[in-house]
Amino acid sequence: MAEIITCKNMSFAYPGSGEKALDDVSFAIREGTCAVFEGPNGCGKSTLFRILLGLDFPDSGTYRFDGEKITGEKMKKEDFASAFHRKIGFVFQNSEVQLFTDSVENEIAFGLWQLHLPREEVQERTERAIAEFHLDHVRERAPFAISGGEQKRTAMAAVFSMEPKVIVLDEPLSGLDEDGQAFVREFLKKKRDAGTTLVVATHSRELAGDLADVRIQMNRNHRIVDIRENRA
């Protein structure tokens, strides 16, 4: 399988911070696999994800996505940035921050309209996502007026329905009860088995053990200290 994400000797520091948020980070993720990042709070996982999403850029080293080097200059070009963002989706740890429309149904459809899909395909993908994520009973409700678990499923439905090549998830089990966690675990395993490329940050060793093809361990010095294959 080809590498869809390749990071080589990346370092990054926030302006004025005086210390590196990432220090000489290198790894690769093969298309159709799941990479799980583990490590303590503050180790650099969130910063790394910002770079993977094209929101920040390494001070040194390189980030390549689907064979293309991602830089700040390239991301200033509307056509390039638009094509890049079609290929990678993100589910936030706190799902409510990415929900903004007036109903669950419209939340899912919004991103599909941005892809300029035909009306029939938008409707079909929206209905499929509502069914897959068990959201029919809240489809007309505003996202701020539903439970945390329903918000998480809505955010995931909106991202997965767009069918990007890579989906990044930050602590996907955060804030969920036991049933909600079980649903997300099983859903992500199903998507991984179907060949969706997943990049996940989690503190859950159970999720990492069940889901990961490769486990990447970071430490408090903002470095990667271990990369190990998790499945044959």
Secondary structure, 3 states (H helix, E strand, C coil): CCEEEEEEEEEECCCCCCCCCEEEEEEEEECCCEEEEECCCCCCHHHHHHHHCCCCCCCEEEEEECCEECCHHHHCCHHHHHHHHHHEEEECCCHHHHCCCCCHHHHHHHHHHHCCCCHHHHHHHHHHHHHHCCCHHHCCCCHHHCCHHHHHHHHHHHHHCCCCCEEEEECCCCCCCHHHHHHHHHHHHHHHHCCCEEEEECCCHHHHHHHCCEEEEECCCCCEEEEEECCC
